[in-house]
Amino acid sequence: MMRMLKAQGRDLHAEFVRLLPSPPQPVSIQRWTMRRVELMAGTAFLAVVLLAMFLSTTNNDSAVKTSLEIQSLGCTDLEPLWVQAQAVPSASLVPCVRTLPVGWSVTNVAVNDGRSVITLAHDRTGGDAMVARLTAGCDVGQAAGQASGQPGVRRYQLVER
């Protein structure tokens, strides 16, 4: 069909343009302008900011810092123990702190989905003297096995100097 039209010397595009009430305006070629560069830079900056915000809200380190706002973890205080049991539902035992030696105190208890962190302070060494991280699974790394007073409980300890 196109060959036949070309052979006749007809310009189909020109015929259609003549049928329009007014000829179409020519499309300008888009060029790089300062406005376009600024918009692209602003969009890239906004994307980086949104990505950083998303990564900071999904970071596991900040999730562990969600505190229960309690200063003790006694074995008779049931609410913190229930929350710890809900954090790691596969756990068969829930940790509590019966008594602490003189100079030691519980400074923070943080419980989140799948983990619990208990932080103890010592009056001589300061705030994070001991941090116990409890999870459903555990990579003991270089921690050494120790005897445990509870049947069915494995105890590992790593001393950092």
DSSP file (Angstrom, degrees, kcal/mol; ACC not computed):
  #  RESIDUE AA STRUCTURE BP1 BP2  ACC     N-H-->O    O-->H-N    N-H-->O    O-->H-N    TCO  KAPPA ALPHA  PHI   PSI    X-CA   Y-CA   Z-CA
    1    1 A M     >        0   0    0      0, 0.0     4,-2.1     0, 0.0     5,-0.2   0.000 360.0 360.0 360.0 -46.7    0.0    0.0    0.0
    2    2 A M  H  >  +     0   0    0      1,-0.2     4,-2.5     2,-0.2     5,-0.2   0.893 360.0  51.8 -64.0 -38.6    2.8    2.4    1.0
    3    3 A R  H  > S+     0   0    0      1,-0.2     4,-2.7     2,-0.2    -1,-0.2   0.906 108.2  51.5 -62.8 -40.4    4.7    1.6   -2.2
    4    4 A M  H  > S+     0   0    0      2,-0.2     4,-1.6     1,-0.2    -1,-0.2   0.905 110.8  47.7 -63.5 -41.7    1.6    2.3   -4.3
    5    5 A L  H  X>S+     0   0    0     -4,-2.1     5,-2.0     2,-0.2     4,-0.7   0.904 113.3  47.7 -66.3 -41.0    1.2    5.7   -2.6
    6    6 A K  H ><5S+     0   0    0     -4,-2.5     3,-0.8     1,-0.2    -2,-0.2   0.892 108.7  54.6 -66.6 -37.9    4.8    6.6   -3.1
    7    7 A A  H 3<5S+     0   0    0     -4,-2.7    -1,-0.2     1,-0.3    -2,-0.2   0.853 107.9  49.8 -63.9 -33.3    4.7    5.5   -6.7
    8    8 A Q  H 3<5S-     0   0    0     -4,-1.6    -1,-0.3    -5,-0.2    -2,-0.2   0.628 113.7-121.5 -78.5 -13.6    1.7    7.8   -7.3
    9    9 A G  T <<5 +     0   0    0     -3,-0.8     2,-0.3    -4,-0.7    -3,-0.2   0.700  59.1 151.0  81.2  19.7    3.7   10.7   -5.6
   10   10 A R      < -     0   0    0     -5,-2.0     2,-0.8     1,-0.0    -1,-0.3  -0.668  40.6-147.8 -87.8 139.3    1.1   11.3   -2.9
   11   11 A D     >  -     0   0    0     -2,-0.3     4,-1.9     1,-0.2     5,-0.2  -0.872  12.9-173.5-105.6  98.0    2.2   12.6    0.5
   12   12 A L  H  > S+     0   0    0     -2,-0.8     4,-2.1     1,-0.2     5,-0.2   0.872  82.1  53.7 -62.6 -38.5   -0.2   11.1    2.9
   13   13 A H  H  > S+     0   0    0      1,-0.2     4,-2.3     2,-0.2    -1,-0.2   0.924 108.3  49.1 -62.7 -45.3    1.1   13.1    5.9
   14   14 A A  H  > S+     0   0    0      1,-0.2     4,-1.9     2,-0.2    -1,-0.2   0.874 109.2  53.3 -64.0 -36.2    0.6   16.4    4.1
   15   15 A E  H  X S+     0   0    0     -4,-1.9     4,-1.1     2,-0.2    -1,-0.2   0.913 110.2  46.9 -64.4 -42.1   -2.9   15.4    3.1
   16   16 A F  H  X S+     0   0    0     -4,-2.1     4,-0.8     1,-0.2     3,-0.4   0.896 109.9  53.0 -67.1 -39.6   -3.9   14.6    6.7
   17   17 A V  H >< S+     0   0    0     -4,-2.3     3,-0.8     1,-0.2    -1,-0.2   0.881 105.7  54.7 -63.7 -37.3   -2.3   17.9    7.9
   18   18 A R  H 3< S+     0   0    0     -4,-1.9    -1,-0.2     1,-0.2    -2,-0.2   0.803 102.7  57.8 -65.5 -28.4   -4.4   19.8    5.4
   19   19 A L  H 3< S+     0   0    0     -4,-1.1    -1,-0.2    -3,-0.4    -2,-0.2   0.707  88.4  94.4 -75.2 -19.1   -7.6   18.2    6.8
   20   20 A L  S << S-     0   0    0     -3,-0.8    -3,-0.0    -4,-0.8     0, 0.0  -0.394  83.0-125.1 -72.4 150.6   -6.8   19.6   10.3
   21   21 A P  S    S+     0   0    0      0, 0.0    -1,-0.1     0, 0.0    -4,-0.0   0.873  97.2   7.4 -63.8 -35.9   -8.4   22.9   11.4
   22   22 A S  S    S-     0   0    0      3,-0.0     3,-0.1    -5,-0.0    -3,-0.0  -0.994  90.1-103.8-143.3 143.8   -5.0   24.3   12.2
   23   23 A P        -     0   0    0      0, 0.0    -5,-0.0     0, 0.0    -6,-0.0  -0.352  46.0-101.0 -66.8 146.8   -1.6   22.8   11.6
   24   24 A P        -     0   0    0      0, 0.0     3,-0.1     0, 0.0    -7,-0.0  -0.321  35.8-108.4 -68.5 150.3    0.2   21.2   14.7
   25   25 A Q        -     0   0    0      1,-0.1     2,-0.1    -3,-0.1    -3,-0.0  -0.532  40.6-103.1 -75.0 143.5    2.9   23.2   16.4
   26   26 A P        -     0   0    0      0, 0.0     2,-0.5     0, 0.0    -1,-0.1  -0.405  33.7-116.2 -68.0 144.4    6.4   21.8   15.9
   27   27 A V        -     0   0    0     -2,-0.1     2,-0.2    -3,-0.1     3,-0.0  -0.695  28.4-133.0 -83.0 125.0    7.8   19.8   18.9
   28   28 A S        -     0   0    0     -2,-0.5     2,-0.4     1,-0.1    -1,-0.0  -0.510  22.3-109.8 -77.9 147.8   10.9   21.6   20.3
   29   29 A I        -     0   0    0     -2,-0.2     2,-0.4     1,-0.1    -1,-0.1  -0.614  33.9-121.3 -76.3 130.9   13.9   19.4   21.0
   30   30 A Q        -     0   0    0     -2,-0.4     2,-0.3    -3,-0.0    -1,-0.1  -0.598  36.3-174.7 -78.4 129.7   14.4   19.1   24.8
   31   31 A R        -     0   0    0     -2,-0.4     2,-0.4     0, 0.0     5,-0.1  -0.800  34.1 -88.4-121.2 162.1   17.8   20.3   25.8
   32   32 A W        +     0   0    0     -2,-0.3     2,-0.3     4,-0.1     3,-0.0  -0.580  51.9 174.9 -72.0 123.9   19.7   20.4   29.1
   33   33 A T     >  -     0   0    0     -2,-0.4     4,-2.1     1,-0.1     5,-0.2  -0.830  45.4-109.3-123.9 166.0   18.8   23.4   31.1
   34   34 A M  H  > S+     0   0    0     -2,-0.3     4,-2.6     1,-0.2     5,-0.2   0.878 119.5  55.1 -62.3 -37.2   19.8   24.6   34.6
   35   35 A R  H  > S+     0   0    0      1,-0.2     4,-2.4     2,-0.2    -1,-0.2   0.914 107.6  48.7 -62.4 -42.8   16.2   23.9   35.7
   36   36 A R  H  > S+     0   0    0      2,-0.2     4,-2.2     1,-0.2    -1,-0.2   0.902 111.7  49.1 -65.4 -40.5   16.3   20.3   34.5
   37   37 A V  H  X S+     0   0    0     -4,-2.1     4,-2.5     2,-0.2    -2,-0.2   0.917 111.7  49.5 -64.1 -43.3   19.7   19.8   36.2
   38   38 A E  H  X S+     0   0    0     -4,-2.6     4,-2.7     1,-0.2    -2,-0.2   0.909 110.7  49.8 -63.0 -42.3   18.3   21.2   39.5
   39   39 A L  H  X S+     0   0    0     -4,-2.4     4,-2.3     2,-0.2    -1,-0.2   0.903 112.0  47.9 -64.1 -40.6   15.2   19.1   39.3
   40   40 A M  H  X S+     0   0    0     -4,-2.2     4,-2.4     2,-0.2    -2,-0.2   0.914 112.9  48.0 -66.2 -41.5   17.3   15.9   38.7
   41   41 A A  H  X S+     0   0    0     -4,-2.5     4,-2.5     2,-0.2    -2,-0.2   0.911 112.6  49.2 -65.1 -42.1   19.7   16.8   41.6
   42   42 A G  H  X S+     0   0    0     -4,-2.7     4,-2.4     2,-0.2    -2,-0.2   0.894 111.4  49.1 -63.6 -40.0   16.7   17.5   43.9
   43   43 A T  H  X S+     0   0    0     -4,-2.3     4,-2.2     2,-0.2    -2,-0.2   0.909 111.8  48.5 -66.3 -41.6   15.1   14.2   43.0
   44   44 A A  H  X S+     0   0    0     -4,-2.4     4,-2.1     2,-0.2    -2,-0.2   0.914 112.1  49.5 -64.1 -42.2   18.3   12.3   43.6
   45   45 A F  H  X S+     0   0    0     -4,-2.5     4,-2.4     1,-0.2    -2,-0.2   0.917 111.1  49.1 -62.5 -43.8   18.8   14.0   47.0
   46   46 A L  H  X S+     0   0    0     -4,-2.4     4,-2.5     1,-0.2    -1,-0.2   0.884 109.8  52.0 -63.3 -39.2   15.2   13.2   48.0
   47   47 A A  H  X S+     0   0    0     -4,-2.2     4,-2.2     2,-0.2    -1,-0.2   0.902 110.2  48.4 -64.8 -40.2   15.7    9.6   47.0
   48   48 A V  H  X S+     0   0    0     -4,-2.1     4,-2.5     2,-0.2    -2,-0.2   0.914 112.0  49.1 -65.6 -43.0   18.8    9.3   49.1
   49   49 A V  H  X S+     0   0    0     -4,-2.4     4,-2.4     2,-0.2    -2,-0.2   0.926 112.5  47.4 -62.7 -45.2   17.1   10.9   52.1
   50   50 A L  H  X S+     0   0    0     -4,-2.5     4,-2.4     1,-0.2    -1,-0.2   0.889 112.1  50.3 -64.7 -38.9   14.1    8.6   51.8
   51   51 A L  H  X S+     0   0    0     -4,-2.2     4,-2.6     2,-0.2    -1,-0.2   0.913 110.5  49.4 -64.7 -42.3   16.4    5.5   51.4
   52   52 A A  H  X S+     0   0    0     -4,-2.5     4,-2.2     2,-0.2    -2,-0.2   0.903 111.6  49.0 -63.4 -41.2   18.4    6.6   54.5
   53   53 A M  H  X S+     0   0    0     -4,-2.4     4,-1.7     2,-0.2    -2,-0.2   0.916 111.9  49.1 -64.0 -42.3   15.2    7.0   56.5
   54   54 A F  H  X S+     0   0    0     -4,-2.4     4,-1.2     1,-0.2    -2,-0.2   0.921 112.6  47.2 -63.3 -44.2   13.9    3.6   55.4
   55   55 A L  H  < S+     0   0    0     -4,-2.6     4,-0.3     1,-0.2    -1,-0.2   0.863 110.2  52.7 -67.4 -35.0   17.2    1.9   56.3
   56   56 A S  H  < S+     0   0    0     -4,-2.2     3,-0.5     1,-0.2    -1,-0.2   0.829 109.6  48.7 -71.1 -29.4   17.3    3.6   59.7
   57   57 A T  H  < S+     0   0    0     -4,-1.7    -1,-0.2     1,-0.2    -2,-0.2   0.730 114.3  45.4 -81.4 -19.9   13.8    2.4   60.6
   58   58 A T  S  < S+     0   0    0     -4,-1.2     2,-0.3    -5,-0.2    -1,-0.2   0.314  83.7 121.4-102.2   8.9   14.5   -1.2   59.5
   59   59 A N     >  -     0   0    0     -3,-0.5     4,-1.1    -4,-0.3     3,-0.3  -0.555  57.8-145.9 -75.6 132.3   17.9   -1.4   61.3
   60   60 A N  H  > S+     0   0    0     -2,-0.3     4,-1.8     1,-0.2     5,-0.2   0.798  94.7  64.6 -68.4 -29.5   18.0   -4.2   63.9
   61   61 A D  H  > S+     0   0    0      1,-0.2     4,-0.8     2,-0.2    -1,-0.2   0.912 104.1  44.8 -62.6 -41.2   20.4   -2.2   66.2
   62   62 A S  H  4 S+     0   0    0     -3,-0.3     3,-0.3     1,-0.2    -1,-0.2   0.817 108.3  58.8 -72.4 -28.3   17.7    0.4   66.8
   63   63 A A  H >< S+     0   0    0     -4,-1.1     3,-1.3     1,-0.2    -1,-0.2   0.874 102.8  52.7 -66.9 -35.9   15.1   -2.3   67.3
   64   64 A V  H 3< S+     0   0    0     -4,-1.8    -1,-0.2     1,-0.3    -2,-0.2   0.747  98.7  66.0 -71.1 -22.0   17.1   -3.8   70.2
   65   65 A K  T 3<  +     0   0    0     -4,-0.8     2,-1.0    -3,-0.3    -1,-0.3   0.395  68.5 114.6 -82.4   5.3   17.2   -0.4   71.9
   66   66 A T    <   -     0   0    0     -3,-1.3    45,-0.8    -4,-0.1     2,-0.1  -0.671  60.8-152.4 -77.0 106.5   13.5   -0.3   72.5
   67   67 A S  B     -A  110   0A   0     -2,-1.0    43,-0.3    43,-0.2    -2,-0.1  -0.446  26.9-143.0 -87.9 151.7   13.5   -0.4   76.2
   68   68 A L        -     0   0    0     41,-3.1    42,-0.1    -2,-0.1    -1,-0.1   0.516  42.0-129.3 -82.4  -7.3   10.9   -1.8   78.6
   69   69 A E        +     0   0    0     40,-0.3     2,-0.3     1,-0.2    39,-0.1   0.902  63.1 130.7  58.7  44.8   11.7    1.2   80.9
   70   70 A I        -     0   0    0     39,-0.2    39,-0.2     1,-0.1    -1,-0.2  -0.911  49.9-155.8-123.5 155.8   12.2   -1.0   84.0
   71   71 A Q  S    S+     0   0    0     -2,-0.3    35,-0.5    -3,-0.1     2,-0.3   0.305  76.8  40.4-113.2   6.0   15.1   -1.1   86.4
   72   72 A S        -     0   0    0     33,-0.1    -1,-0.1    35,-0.1    37,-0.0  -0.987  53.1-159.3-149.2 158.1   14.8   -4.6   87.7
   73   73 A L        +     0   0    0     -2,-0.3    24,-3.8    24,-0.2    45,-0.0  -0.425  30.6 173.7-134.5  57.4   14.0   -8.0   86.3
   74   74 A G    >   -     0   0    0     22,-0.2     3,-0.8     1,-0.1    24,-0.2  -0.249  41.6-121.4 -68.7 155.6   12.9   -9.9   89.4
   75   75 A C  T 3  S+     0   0    0     22,-0.3    -1,-0.1     1,-0.2    23,-0.1   0.617 112.8  51.8 -73.7 -12.0   11.6  -13.4   89.1
   76   76 A T  T 3  S+     0   0    0     22,-0.1     2,-1.1     1,-0.0    -1,-0.2   0.550  83.0  95.0-100.3  -9.4    8.3  -12.3   90.7
   77   77 A D    <>  -     0   0    0     -3,-0.8     4,-0.9     1,-0.2    -1,-0.0  -0.717  56.5-176.3 -81.1 101.3    7.7   -9.4   88.3
   78   78 A L  H  >  +     0   0    0     -2,-1.1     4,-2.6     1,-0.2     5,-0.2   0.845  66.0  64.0 -75.8 -35.6    5.4  -11.2   85.9
   79   79 A E  H  > S+     0   0    0      1,-0.2     4,-2.3     2,-0.2     5,-0.2   0.935 104.9  44.3 -59.7 -50.1    4.8   -8.5   83.2
   80   80 A P  H  > S+     0   0    0      0, 0.0     4,-2.2     0, 0.0    -1,-0.2   0.878 114.3  51.9 -61.1 -34.5    8.5   -8.2   82.0
   81   81 A L  H  X S+     0   0    0     -4,-0.9     4,-2.2     2,-0.2    -2,-0.2   0.892 108.6  50.2 -68.7 -38.2    8.8  -12.0   82.0
   82   82 A W  H  X S+     0   0    0     -4,-2.6     4,-2.1     2,-0.2    -1,-0.2   0.917 110.1  50.4 -63.5 -42.8    5.6  -12.3   79.9
   83   83 A V  H  X S+     0   0    0     -4,-2.3     4,-1.6     1,-0.2    -2,-0.2   0.906 110.8  49.1 -63.5 -40.8    7.0   -9.8   77.4
   84   84 A Q  H  X S+     0   0    0     -4,-2.2     4,-1.5     1,-0.2    -1,-0.2   0.895 109.5  52.3 -64.7 -38.7   10.3  -11.8   77.2
   85   85 A A  H  < S+     0   0    0     -4,-2.2     6,-0.2     1,-0.2    -1,-0.2   0.864 110.1  48.6 -65.2 -35.1    8.3  -15.0   76.7
   86   86 A Q  H  < S+     0   0    0     -4,-2.1    -1,-0.2     1,-0.2    -2,-0.2   0.805 104.6  60.5 -73.1 -28.8    6.4  -13.4   73.8
   87   87 A A  H  < S+     0   0    0     -4,-1.6    27,-2.6     1,-0.3    -2,-0.2   0.900 120.6  22.8 -66.8 -40.8    9.6  -12.1   72.2
   88   88 A V  S >< S+     0   0    0     -4,-1.5     3,-1.9    26,-0.2    -1,-0.3  -0.757  71.5 176.4-125.9  83.6   11.1  -15.6   71.8
   89   89 A P  T 3  S+     0   0    0      0, 0.0    -1,-0.1     0, 0.0    -2,-0.1   0.718  77.3  61.9 -65.2 -19.9    8.1  -18.0   71.8
   90   90 A S  T 3  S+     0   0    0     -4,-0.1     2,-0.2     2,-0.0    -4,-0.1   0.595  80.5 107.7 -80.6  -9.1   10.3  -21.0   71.1
   91   91 A A    <   -     0   0    0     -3,-1.9     3,-0.1    -6,-0.2    45,-0.1  -0.455  53.1-163.6 -71.5 137.9   12.2  -20.5   74.4
   92   92 A S  S    S+     0   0    0     -2,-0.2     2,-0.3     1,-0.1    -1,-0.1   0.636  76.7  42.7 -94.0 -16.1   11.5  -23.0   77.1
   93   93 A L        -     0   0    0     -8,-0.0    -1,-0.1     2,-0.0    -2,-0.0  -0.949  69.8-148.1-128.4 150.2   12.9  -20.9   79.9
   94   94 A V        -     0   0    0     -2,-0.3     2,-0.2    -3,-0.1   -13,-0.1  -0.972  23.6-123.4-118.5 130.5   12.6  -17.1   80.6
   95   95 A P        +     0   0    0      0, 0.0     2,-0.3     0, 0.0   -11,-0.1  -0.456  34.0 168.1 -76.1 143.1   15.5  -15.3   82.2
   96   96 A C        -     0   0    0     -2,-0.2     2,-0.7   -20,-0.0   -22,-0.2  -0.946  33.6-123.2-142.3 164.4   15.1  -13.3   85.4
   97   97 A V        +     0   0    0    -24,-3.8   -22,-0.3    -2,-0.3   -24,-0.2  -0.920  25.5 178.0-114.8 107.4   17.5  -11.7   87.9
   98   98 A R        -     0   0    0     -2,-0.7     2,-0.3     1,-0.3    -1,-0.2   0.997  67.3 -13.8 -71.6 -68.1   17.1  -13.1   91.4
   99   99 A T        -     0   0    0    -25,-0.1    -1,-0.3     0, 0.0     0, 0.0  -0.981  61.3-149.1-137.2 150.0   19.8  -11.2   93.3
  100  100 A L        -     0   0    0     -2,-0.3     3,-0.1    -3,-0.1     6,-0.0  -0.891  27.6-105.2-116.2 148.3   22.8   -9.3   92.2
  101  101 A P    >   -     0   0    0      0, 0.0     3,-1.9     0, 0.0    -1,-0.1  -0.220  57.3 -73.8 -62.9 163.2   26.1   -8.9   93.9
  102  102 A V  T 3  S+     0   0    0      1,-0.3     3,-0.1    20,-0.0    21,-0.0  -0.357 121.9  26.0 -61.0 133.3   26.8   -5.6   95.7
  103  103 A G  T 3  S+     0   0    0      1,-0.3    20,-1.8    -3,-0.1     2,-0.3   0.217  98.6 106.4  98.2 -13.6   27.6   -2.8   93.2
  104  104 A W  E <   + B   0 122A   0     -3,-1.9    -1,-0.3    18,-0.2     2,-0.3  -0.744  40.7 169.3-100.1 146.8   25.7   -4.4   90.3
  105  105 A S  E     - B   0 121A   0     16,-2.0    16,-3.1    -2,-0.3     2,-0.5  -0.991  38.5-109.7-152.2 152.1   22.3   -3.1   89.0
  106  106 A V  E     + B   0 120A   0    -35,-0.5    14,-0.2    -2,-0.3     3,-0.1  -0.730  34.9 173.5 -80.6 123.4   20.0   -3.7   86.0
  107  107 A T  E     +     0   0A   0     12,-2.6     2,-0.3    -2,-0.5    13,-0.2   0.734  60.7   6.5-103.2 -28.5   20.1   -0.6   83.8
  108  108 A N  E     - B   0 119A   0     11,-1.5    11,-3.0   -37,-0.1     2,-0.4  -0.985  46.8-168.6-157.7 142.2   18.1   -1.6   80.8
  109  109 A V  E     - B   0 118A   0     -2,-0.3   -41,-3.1   -39,-0.2     2,-0.5  -0.979  15.7-176.6-130.6 119.7   15.9   -4.5   79.6
  110  110 A A  E     -AB  67 117A   0      7,-2.9     7,-3.3    -2,-0.4     2,-0.4  -0.971   1.1-175.0-120.6 130.1   15.0   -4.4   75.9
  111  111 A V  E     + B   0 116A   0    -45,-0.8     2,-0.3    -2,-0.5     5,-0.2  -0.990  13.1 155.3-128.5 127.4   12.6   -6.9   74.3
  112  112 A N  E >   - B   0 115A   0      3,-2.5     3,-2.0    -2,-0.4     2,-0.5  -0.814  55.9 -52.0-138.9 179.0   11.8   -7.2   70.6
  113  113 A D  T 3  S-     0   0    0      1,-0.3   -25,-0.1    -2,-0.3   -26,-0.1  -0.396 124.8  -5.4 -59.9 108.1   10.7   -9.8   68.1
  114  114 A G  T 3  S+     0   0    0    -27,-2.6    22,-0.9    -2,-0.5     2,-0.3   0.498 125.0  65.4  88.3   4.8   13.0  -12.7   68.5
  115  115 A R  E <   -BC 112 135A   0     -3,-2.0    -3,-2.5    20,-0.2     2,-0.3  -0.998  50.5-164.9-157.2 157.2   15.5  -11.2   71.0
  116  116 A S  E     -BC 111 134A   0     18,-2.3    18,-3.5    -2,-0.3     2,-0.5  -0.991   9.8-162.5-143.4 137.1   15.9   -9.8   74.5
  117  117 A V  E     -BC 110 133A   0     -7,-3.3    -7,-2.9    -2,-0.3     2,-0.5  -0.984   2.6-170.3-127.1 124.5   18.8   -7.7   75.8
  118  118 A I  E     -BC 109 132A   0     14,-2.7    14,-3.2    -2,-0.5     2,-0.5  -0.965   8.1-162.8-114.7 124.1   19.6   -7.3   79.5
  119  119 A T  E     -BC 108 131A   0    -11,-3.0   -12,-2.6    -2,-0.5   -11,-1.5  -0.923   3.9-167.5-112.6 128.9   22.2   -4.6   80.4
  120  120 A L  E     -BC 106 130A   0     10,-3.4    10,-1.9    -2,-0.5     9,-0.8  -0.896   4.7-154.2-114.7 144.3   23.8   -4.6   83.8
  121  121 A A  E     -B  105   0A   0    -16,-3.1   -16,-2.0    -2,-0.4     2,-0.4  -0.845   2.2-151.8-114.3 153.0   25.9   -1.8   85.3
  122  122 A H  E  >  -BC 104 126A   0      4,-2.2     4,-2.4    -2,-0.3   -18,-0.2  -0.962  21.2-129.2-122.7 143.1   28.7   -2.0   87.9
  123  123 A D  T  4 S+     0   0    0    -20,-1.8   -19,-0.1    -2,-0.4     4,-0.1   0.733 108.0  37.8 -66.4 -20.3   29.5    0.9   90.2
  124  124 A R  T  4 S+     0   0    0    -21,-0.1    -1,-0.2     2,-0.1   -21,-0.0   0.802 123.9  35.4 -97.3 -34.9   33.2    0.7   89.3
  125  125 A T  T  4 S-     0   0    0      1,-0.3     2,-0.2     2,-0.1     3,-0.2   0.697 102.8-134.4 -97.9 -19.5   33.2    0.0   85.6
  126  126 A G  E ><  -C  122   0A   0     -4,-2.4    -4,-2.2     1,-0.2     3,-0.8  -0.654  44.2 -17.6 108.6-160.4   30.1    1.9   84.6
  127  127 A G  E 3  S+     0   0A   0      1,-0.2     2,-0.7    -2,-0.2     3,-0.3   0.895 124.6  33.2 -61.9 -57.9   27.0    1.6   82.4
  128  128 A D  E 3   +     0   0A   0      1,-0.2    -1,-0.2    -3,-0.2    -7,-0.2  -0.368  68.8 139.9-101.7  55.5   27.4   -1.4   80.1
  129  129 A A  E <  S+     0   0A   0     -9,-0.8     2,-0.4    -3,-0.8    -1,-0.2   0.866  78.2  13.0 -66.0 -36.0   29.5   -3.6   82.3
  130  130 A M  E     -C  120   0A   0    -10,-1.9   -10,-3.4    -3,-0.3     2,-0.5  -0.985  64.7-171.8-144.0 132.4   27.6   -6.7   81.1
  131  131 A V  E     -C  119   0A   0     -2,-0.4     2,-0.6   -12,-0.2   -12,-0.2  -0.982   6.5-163.4-125.6 119.6   25.2   -7.2   78.3
  132  132 A A  E     -C  118   0A   0    -14,-3.2   -14,-2.7    -2,-0.5     2,-0.6  -0.911   5.1-166.5-104.1 119.0   23.2  -10.4   77.9
  133  133 A R  E     -C  117   0A   0     -2,-0.6     2,-0.5   -16,-0.2   -16,-0.2  -0.927   4.7-169.2-107.8 121.4   21.7  -10.9   74.5
  134  134 A L  E     +C  116   0A   0    -18,-3.5   -18,-2.3    -2,-0.6     2,-0.3  -0.944  14.8 159.1-116.0 125.0   19.1  -13.7   74.3
  135  135 A T  E     -C  115   0A   0     -2,-0.5   -20,-0.2   -20,-0.2   -47,-0.1  -0.837  53.0-105.3-135.6 172.1   17.8  -15.0   71.0
  136  136 A A  S    S+     0   0    0    -22,-0.9     2,-0.3    -2,-0.3   -21,-0.1   0.882 110.3  26.3 -67.8 -38.0   16.1  -18.1   69.6
  137  137 A G  S    S-     0   0    0     -3,-0.0     2,-0.4     2,-0.0    -1,-0.1  -0.889  77.8-157.6-122.6 156.2   19.3  -19.2   68.0
  138  138 A C        -     0   0    0     -2,-0.3     2,-0.7    -4,-0.1     3,-0.1  -0.990  18.5-156.7-143.5 131.6   22.8  -18.3   69.0
  139  139 A D        -     0   0    0     -2,-0.4    -2,-0.0     1,-0.1     0, 0.0  -0.924  15.0-167.5 -99.8 108.0   26.2  -18.2   67.4
  140  140 A V    >   -     0   0    0     -2,-0.7     3,-2.4     1,-0.2    -1,-0.1   0.688  14.9-179.6 -75.2 -17.4   28.6  -18.6   70.4
  141  141 A G  T 3   -     0   0    0      1,-0.3    -1,-0.2    -3,-0.1    -3,-0.0  -0.341  69.3 -14.2  58.3-122.8   31.6  -17.5   68.4
  142  142 A Q  T 3  S+     0   0    0     -2,-0.1    -1,-0.3     2,-0.1     2,-0.1   0.294 100.2 128.1 -97.0   8.4   34.7  -17.7   70.7
  143  143 A A    <   -     0   0    0     -3,-2.4     2,-0.3    15,-0.1    15,-0.2  -0.395  57.5-126.6 -67.3 142.1   32.7  -17.9   74.0
  144  144 A A  E     -D  157   0B   0     13,-2.4    13,-2.3    -2,-0.1     2,-0.2  -0.688  20.5-111.3 -93.4 141.9   33.7  -20.7   76.2
  145  145 A G  E     -D  156   0B   0     -2,-0.3     2,-0.3    11,-0.2    11,-0.2  -0.472  37.7-171.2 -69.9 140.0   31.2  -23.3   77.6
  146  146 A Q  E     -D  155   0B   0      9,-3.0     9,-0.8    -2,-0.2     2,-0.2  -0.884  30.2 -93.2-129.2 159.8   30.6  -23.1   81.3
  147  147 A A        -     0   0    0     -2,-0.3     2,-0.4     7,-0.1     7,-0.1  -0.503  40.5-150.7 -71.7 142.2   28.7  -25.3   83.8
  148  148 A S        -     0   0    0      5,-0.2     4,-0.1    -2,-0.2     5,-0.1  -0.908  16.4-144.0-117.4 145.1   25.1  -24.3   84.4
  149  149 A G  S    S+     0   0    0     -2,-0.4    -1,-0.1     2,-0.1    -2,-0.0   0.588  82.7  76.5 -80.2 -10.2   23.1  -24.8   87.5
  150  150 A Q  S >  S-     0   0    0      3,-0.1     3,-1.4     1,-0.0     2,-0.2  -0.851  85.7-119.1-104.3 134.1   19.9  -25.5   85.5
  151  151 A P  T 3  S+     0   0    0      0, 0.0     3,-0.1     0, 0.0    -2,-0.1  -0.511  99.5  18.6 -68.6 136.9   19.2  -28.8   83.8
  152  152 A G  T 3  S+     0   0    0      1,-0.2     2,-0.5    -2,-0.2     0, 0.0   0.489  99.1 115.9  83.4   4.0   18.8  -28.4   80.0
  153  153 A V    <   -     0   0    0     -3,-1.4     2,-0.4    -5,-0.1    -1,-0.2  -0.920  50.3-157.2-110.7 127.7   20.5  -25.0   80.0
  154  154 A R        -     0   0    0     -2,-0.5     2,-0.4    -3,-0.1    -7,-0.1  -0.854  11.4-158.8 -99.7 138.1   23.8  -24.4   78.1
  155  155 A R  E     -D  146   0B   0     -9,-0.8    -9,-3.0    -2,-0.4     2,-0.4  -0.965  11.4-179.7-123.3 132.0   25.9  -21.5   79.3
  156  156 A Y  E     -D  145   0B   0     -2,-0.4     2,-0.4   -11,-0.2   -11,-0.2  -0.967   5.5-167.5-128.6 145.7   28.6  -19.7   77.3
  157  157 A Q  E     -D  144   0B   0    -13,-2.3   -13,-2.4    -2,-0.4     2,-0.4  -0.998   9.1-173.9-139.1 135.1   30.7  -16.8   78.5
  158  158 A L        -     0   0    0     -2,-0.4     2,-0.6   -15,-0.2   -15,-0.1  -0.989  12.7-156.8-127.5 119.9   33.0  -14.4   76.6
  159  159 A V        -     0   0    0     -2,-0.4     2,-0.5     2,-0.0    -2,-0.0  -0.869   6.4-164.5-100.6 121.7   35.0  -11.9   78.6
  160  160 A E              0   0    0     -2,-0.6    -2,-0.0     1,-0.1     0, 0.0  -0.907 360.0 360.0-105.7 130.6   36.1   -8.8   76.7
  161  161 A R              0   0    0     -2,-0.5    -1,-0.1     0, 0.0    -2,-0.0   0.416 360.0 360.0-102.7 360.0   38.8   -6.7   78.3
